[in-house]
Amino acid sequence: MYILGENIHIISEKVKQALMEKDARFFQDSAIKQVEAGAQALDINLGPRKKDGEEVFPWMVDVVQAVVDVPLSFDTTNLAGIEAGLKRITKAQPIINSTSAEPERLEKVPLLAKKYNSRIIALTMGSSGIPVAADERVNIAVEKLIPRMMEIDYPMSNLIIDPLVLTVSGCQEYCPQLIEAVRTLQYAWDPTPMISVGLSNVSNAVPAENRPLINRVYGAMLMGVGLQMMIANPLDEKLKETIRIIEQRDESTAIGRLYLKIADHIAAGEEPQYSDIDPADPDQVAIWKTVQVLLNKVIYADAYLQQ
């Protein structure tokens, strides 16, 4: 699993404060910790930065590149800021996160990516927003995103498709659609573009104590349909252990065997079965309840684990 570390994100109050104070040590410590924990790239989300993006992004690149060598992903809508940051890249191939199929974005962002030999994350979202159905998301990739890349002779090996994770709190019915979108996108083009998701989005607006469980269960389900890349928290040891179990097919623990059964059922287009779990084990029960919510079989509530 290729993990883009998500922890330099403007939604964090600590990141906001460090950015305000230009605290280089804070960002360097975060970058080092994420890379040491296994992040293969770092997603840098500083918001639109409309007033100072052309100063902030180069500063951030200089700060982070001084201590790590991994690719940096520019997660912003500010094209001028992205370009200013790209000009300062001296190490690994960067990533632009992201374009959509909205005409203006699709016109400009791929050209910028090609100019600076950057990879690009392309969202299956058009002018009218995010489609509900999996096939509609795939159609955006096949009919708009990929043709635009071909039109400008952009290397397909640099394209990353993101079919968009939505939160289980409020958009629960769309969680199964994302699984099917990931499954189908792998057969939508040859060669298949890399597919990535922002995994933690699934647990946005969920109580903090439940977020890691939801993330890793959804991650296991998505790995069942072939996901190989995610924006996620590399410091989440249980998530990384779940990834390792599935990649290595480690059946040495009851929890490991359960995650493998979940991934295998999803891979086969089947629903995981209650008989897969030991109902006397509260951890297995919690995983089962989470699967049911993510498959939209049980209505999500913040207290779903107590129900």
MIBARO-910433 format. One record per atom (N, C-alpha, C): residue in one letter; x, y, z. Coordinates in pm, whole numbers, plus 50000, padded with zeros to 5 digits. Each point is the difference from the previous one (the first is absolute). Layout:
BEGIN
AXYZ/...
END
This chain:
BEGIN
M500844988050000/M499165012050000/M500875012550000/Y499755008549905/Y500725012849990/Y499215010150083/I500625005050106/I499325009350091/I500545014149983/L499095009349972/L500325014250005/L499635005050139/G500995004250076/G499745004650135/G499115012450002/E498974999750082/E498975010449998/E500145010550110/N501044999450081/N499985007350126/N500395014749993/I500465004849885/I500205014449983/I498755005349931/H499005003050079/H498665003449949/H499475012050076/I499525009849927/I499595012650059/I498824998550096/I499304988749993/I498884997950092/I500484998550144/S501274996450017/S500584998550133/S500335013650060/E499565002350123/E500305012650067/E501515001750019/K500704989250025/K501465000950017/K500685004249869/V499504994849891/V500565003949869/V499715014749972/K498785004250028/K499655014249981/K500925009050079/Q500234996650127/Q500845008350086/Q501445000049950/A500504988349963/A501384999249952/A500195007749870/L499004999749915/L500085007449875/L499995015050026/M499175004250094/M499925014150034/M501345005150054/E500684991350077/E501265003850064/E501224996549914/K499754994249883/K501104995349913/K500964991250081/D499434990450068/D500764990950087/D500554988549917/A501165001949943/A500594989949912/A500244986950073/R500445000650124/R500294987850076/R498764991250014/F498835006050020/F498764992450013/F499774991649874/F500115006449883/F499734992949876/F501094989749968/Q501225003250036/Q501084990349977/Q499824987850090/D499635002150124/D499764988850092/D498864991249948/S498925006449953/S498884992449947/S500414992049877/A500755006349912/A500444993149878/A500874988050034/I500955001950089/I500914989150038/I499224988550064/K499115003250093/K499234989550067/K499164992049902/Q499375006949905/Q499154993149903/Q500824990849909/V501135005049954/V500844991949912/V500594988150076/E500455002550121/E500534988950081/E498944989550029/A498745004350005/A498904990750026/A499544992849873/G500575003549885/G499694992649879/G499345007849888/A499765013050019/A499405007949892/A500975000549882/Q499504997349880/Q500835000349881/Q499915013349926/A499085008550045/A499865013649950/A499295007950109/L500055013249989/L499345008650099/L499015009149931/D498754999550044/D498975008949949/D500035012750083/I500145011349933/I500105012950069/I498765008149967/N499095000850095/N498735007049980/N500005012650086/L500235011349936/L500055012850071/L498805008849968/G498974994149936/G498845007949962/G500295008249875/P499065008249956/P500175008049877/P501135010350007/R500235005550120/R501065010150018/R499975010549889/K498855006049979/K499825009449889/K500915012250009/K500295004450122/K500815012250015/K501494997349997/D500434988750052/D501444997950016/D500494986649947/G499204993449917/G500384986849952/G501324999649927/E500305010449923/E501245000149923/E501235001850087/E499815003850126/E501115000850094/E500034987750091/V498804995450042/V499934989250099/V500444986649942/F499554996849880/F500334986849945/F501494998249973/P500695009749941/P501454998449986/P500704998750136/W499555007850097/W500594999050135/W499824986050055/M498804994549986/M499744986650052/M500854989649929/V500145001349868/V500844990649926/V501435000550052/D500545011950017/D501385001250049/D500154993850139/V499025002550084/V500054994950138/V499974984850002/V499064994149926/V499824985550005/V501094992649922/Q500365005349883/Q501064993649921/Q501344999750072/A500175008850095/A501275000350074/A500194987650086/V498904992950030/V500124988750095/V499504986649945/V499245000049890/V499544987349943/V500155000349848/D500014988249939/D500234998949856/D498774995149924/V498884997950066/V498834994049934/V499265010349916/P499134995549908/P499195009449921/P499095008450089/L499795012549959/L499085009050068/L498775001949913/S498844999250064/S498735001649932/S499395013450038/F499715008449901/F499435013250025/F498484998949997/D499405000650117/D498564998050015/D499325013550020/T499675006549888/T499425013350006/T499325003149866/T499125009850001/T499395004649875/T500765011849940/N501035004750068/N500745012049959/N501084996249897/L499715002149873/L500944996049896/L501295008050004/A499905012750030/A501225008350010/A500884995050114/G499374996350111/G500744994650113/G500654986749965/I499264991449930/I500564987249957/I501235002149912/E499865008949902/E501125002149908/E501225005750074/A499755009150092/A501115005550077/A500704989050080/G499214990750053/G500594988850073/G500744990549908/L499424997049885/L500634990849905/L501375005149954/K500135013049988/K501275005749956/K501124997550101/R499644997250125/R501024998050104/R500334985250022/I499294991149932/I500274985850017/I501374996449942/T500814993550080/T501334995849953/T500224985150022/K499074993350067/K500214985850032/K499034991249922/A499064993750067/A499144990249936/A498915006449914/Q499474992149906/Q498935004749912/Q498785004150083/P499525012349983/P498885004950082/P498654994849951/I498965003350077/I498634996149968/I499125012350015/I499115002249903/I499005010650013/I498694993550044/N499475004650110/N498754994850055/N499025011750016/S499235003149898/S499564990849896/S499375008149887/T499594992749895/T499085005749903/T498674992650011/S498985005949941/S498714993449986/S499635000549853/A498794995749968/A499555000949861/A499305013249971/E500025009350095/E499465013349973/E500845006549890/P499385006049900/P500725004549880/P501235008450028/E499905010050087/E501155008850023/E501154992450066/R499694991650099/R501054992250065/R500634990149902/L499164993449923/L500514989949908/L500805006249886/E499725012349970/E500775007149898/E501395003650051/K500085004950123/K501255005950048/K500904990650079/V499434992050089/V500844992450093/V500854989449929/P499454992149908/P500864990349932/P501175006349925/L499775011849942/L501105006849931/L501115003850096/L499615004150121/L500995003450102/L500774987550042/A499284989050016/A500654987550038/A501004995549893/K499615001249874/K500914996049893/K501235009049995/K499805012950017/K501095009649994/K501094996750101/Y499594995850121/Y500974997650107/Y500234985250028/N499594991349906/N500174985650016/N499474995350136/S498815004650032/S499364996350126/S498964989249976/R499844991350096/R498854991149999/R498765008350035/I498834994849968/I498785007550027/I498914990850052/I499325004350105/I498834992950050/I498775006449936/A499224991849931/A498825004949929/A498754994450067/L499115008950041/L498794996350073/L498864997049903/T499214989950033/T498834996849917/T498845008950042/M500175012749973/M499025010150039/M499905010249888/G498775003349961/G499795009749895/G499425012950052/S499505008249910/S499445013050037/S498804998950091/S499264989049989/S498814998250081/S500284992850131/G501264997250029/G500364993850127/G500444985649983/I499894992450109/I500444986050003/I498824990949966/P500104992049895/P498904990949970/P499824989650110/V498784995250014/V499704990050101/V500494986249956/A499614995949880/A500234986349955/A501454997749959/A500464987750024/A501364996249964/A500245001649851/D499054995649917/D500235000649856/D500095014349950/E499305009350066/E500095014049959/E501385005850032/R500574995750110/R501355004650035/R501024994349901/V499834987449967/V500884993749903/V499875006949864/N498795003549963/N499795006849872/N500735013349993/I500045007250111/I500745012750000/I501474997449971/A500544989550062/A501404996649975/A500234996449854/V499134991749946/V500204994649865/V499655010149892/E499005008250024/E499525009049896/E500595014150006/K500545003850118/K500505013750014/K501445000650049/L500314993450110/L501335001550059/L501084993849911/I499844987449967/I501014993149921/I500135005949858/P498895002949931/P500145006349868/P500755013250003/R499805007950105/R500735012750010/R501504997450013/M500384990150077/M501424996950014/M500584995349867/M499254992349927/M500474995349870/M500115011749901/E499065009250009/E499985011549910/E501285008250010/I500545001250120/I501215008050019/I501264991450007/D499854987049969/D501124990750002/D500644999350138/Y499154999450100/Y500474998750138/Y500254985250030/P501114996650061/P500314985950025/P498944993550091/M499404989249953/M498984993350080/M500584994350129/S501284997250000/S500644994650121/S500045010450112/N499795012749966/N499995010650101/N498605003550049/L498994993549942/L498615003050036/L499534991450117/I499365006650096/I499414993150116/I498525003950005/I499114990249997/I498565002750005/I499514998550144/D499245009950047/D499414999550133/D498485000149985/P499324988650028/P498554999349984/P499235005650119/L500685005650096/L499405008550105/L499254992550110/V500654999150114/V499404994750122/V499115010750063/L498794996150038/L499095009050071/L499774994650141/T499645008850090/T499904996150140/T498824990950026/V500224990250088/V498934991050040/V498945007450082/S500405011250059/S499075008350077/S499355010049906/G498844996449948/G499295009149911/G499954995349856/C500994992349957/C500024995049862/C500194984849998/Q499484993550100/Q500214985750019/Q499654991749877/E498925003649932/E499534991949887/E500995000049884/Y500955009450000/Y500975000749891/Y501254991650027/C500184995250121/C501214992450032/C500154987549914/P498964992149977/P500154988449911/P500295004049855/Q499515011649959/Q500245004549863/Q501495002649975/L500685005150101/L501435002449986/L500754986949982/I499604989850074/I500634986849985/I499864995149857/E498825001249945/E499774995349864/E500725008649897/A500135012950028/A500755008649909/A501474995849994/V500594997150116/V501394995550003/V500144986849924/R499054991050020/R500044987149931/R499975002049847/T499065008349954/T499775001449857/T501105008049931/L500555010150068/L501025008449938/L501214992049954/Q500264988950064/Q501174991949962/Q499824993249866/Y498784999949949/Y499744993749871/Y499525010249897/A500065012650037/A499435010549914/A500965004949894/W501304997050017/W500995005149904/W501224991050004/D500734999949891/D501244992349993/D501095008849939/P501055003250074/P500294995150136/P499135006850105/T499794993250110/T499165005250108/T500745011250074/P499405011750012/P500635010450085/P500034995450146/M500915005550075/M500004997550144/M498705005550059/I499454993150098/I498785004350067/I500345003050146/S499565011750046/S500265004150138/S498735005550061/V499954999850133/V498875006150072/V500525007550122/G499225009650045/G500265006550129/G499264992050106/L500674990050056/L499334990250086/L499305006450118/S500665009450067/S499455005650123/S498715007949979/N499715003449875/N498755007249973/N498784991950042/V500124986749999/V498854991850034/V499545002250144/S500915004350085/S499645001750141/S499945014750043/N499975009149903/N499805014050035/N498685001750075/A500005008750100/A498805002950080/A499564988250086/V500874990250018/V499734988650087/V500765002350131/P499454995850117/P500755001650125/P501424994649989/A500935007550056/A501424997049982/A500374985750037/E499364994650102/E500374986550045/E499614989149900/N499075003049909/N499564990049902/N500685001449865/R500675011249977/R500555002649867/R501034989549955/P500974996450083/P500994990349951/P499404986549960/L499014995250076/L499374987349967/L499305000749865/I499225010549980/I499305001649871/I500995000949886/N501085007550021/N501015001449894/N500624986649962/R500394992250099/R500704987649965/R499054989349946/V498764999750045/V499054990449942/V499715003749855/Y499785012749973/Y499775004349861/Y501244997449917/G501165002550058/G501254997349929/G500114985449961/A499644991050089/A500044985649970/A499044996649888/M498815005950003/M499014997549895/M500515005049865/L500615011749999/L500515005649875/L501214992249948/M500814994950090/M501114991449956/M499474987349936/G498824995750044/G499394988349938/G499725002049853/V499725012249959/V499755002749857/V501225006249932/G501164999050064/G501245003249932/G500625013650025/L499515007450100/L500595013150027/L501474998450038/Q500865008549941/Q501434999250026/Q500615013150048/M499175010450017/M500525013150036/M498955007350083/M500425007050105/M499055007650081/M500685011750068/I499235010750018/I500425010850088/I499484996250138/A500924998450094/A499624994650130/A501025004250104/N499734996350124/N500895003450111/N501024988850020/P501265002249964/P501014989550016/P500364997150144/L499535008450092/L500284997750142/L498964990850064/D498984996249925/D498964991150050/D500524985649988/E500534994850110/E500644986949996/E499014988849970/K498775001250050/K499024989449973/K499594999849854/L499925011649937/L499725000449857/L501124993449923/K501235003450033/K501144994149929/K500064984950022/E499634995450120/E499994985850028/E498934993049917/T498855006349985/T498944994349916/T500474998949855/I500665010349951/I500544999749863/I501004988549986/R500894998950099/R501014989349995/R499354986249998/I499004998150085/I499324987150008/I499434996049864/I499355009549934/I499384996849872/I501044998049891/E501025008449998/E501034998649897/E500774986950016/Q500274996150123/Q500784987950025/Q499134987750025/R498685002150000/R499054989450029/R500394992450128/D500165007850105/D500414994850131/D498774995150076/E499874987050014/E498854994050068/E500334995750143/S501035005850059/S500484995350130/S499155004750118/T499105009849979/T499145004950108/T498554999649955/A499104999850097/A498574999849969/A499585012749927/I500515011450044/I499675012749935/I500555000149858/G501204995149982/G500594999349867/G499174991349907/R499574988550050/R499184991249917/R498685006749962/L499455007850093/L498745006949972/L500195010649891/Y501055008050012/Y500255010149897/Y500224993649863/L500694988749997/L500204993149873/L498684994849942/K499134994950086/K498694995449954/K499185011649944/I500075011450069/I499275011849952/I500525004149863/A501325001149986/A500585004049872/A499664989949890/D500034987250034/D499724989649900/D498535000249957/H499095001850097/H498585000949965/H499755011849906/I500575011550034/I499805011949917/I500614997949862/A501154993649995/A500654997249871/A499104991549912/A499274990850060/A499134991049926/A498635006049972/G499775012450045/G498705006249981/G498954994650095/E500454994850112/E499114994150100/E499945008750125/E498994998050081/E499925006650129/E500704991350105/P500835006150085/P500554992450112/P498894993750084/Q500294988950063/Q498994992350073/Q500205000950151/Y498895000150073/Y500085000250147/Y500744987750050/S499904989149927/S500694987750042/S501515001349993/D500495010749939/D501455002349993/D500585004350133/I499165004750091/I500515005750124/I499724991050119/D500765002450107/D499734993950130/D499215010150081/P498704997950021/P499185010050069/P500395002350145/A500874991550054/A500475002050137/A501185009750006/D500545003749884/D501145009149994/D499495014149966/P500055009450095/P499465013449974/P500695007349886/D501294997349977/D500705006549889/D499454995249865/Q499744987149990/Q499434994749876/Q498575005149979/V499265001150107/V498635005249989/V500025014549952/A500955007950053/A500115014049958/A500335000949852/I500884991349952/I500344999949857/I498784996249918/W499264989950045/W498794995749929/W498975011349991/K499785006850111/K499045011150000/K500445011049904/T501295002249994/T500525010449910/T499824996149855/V500214987349968/V499754995249864/V498555002349961/Q499094997050091/Q498585001549970/Q499625014549972/V500605009150075/V499755014249976/V500585004249865/L501224995749971/L500665004049875/L499334994049876/L499324988850018/L499244994249889/L498575005249995/N499705009450090/N498675006350003/N498904990050036/K500354990250082/K499034990250046/K499375004250132/V500725008150075/V499535005350129/V500215015049999/I499025007650042/I500105014549998/I501055004750099/Y500885008749951/Y501075005150087/Y499445009150108/A500544998550121/A499795009250112/A501325000850074/D500255011150066/D501275001450071/D500224988950102/A498934994650053/A500084989350100/A499774986349938/Y500314998449873/Y499664987349932/Y500664988050065/L501165001850060/L500684988650062/L499314995250128/Q499185008550058/Q499284996250123/Q498624994349969/Q499615000149876/Q498664995449964/Q499934984849986/
END
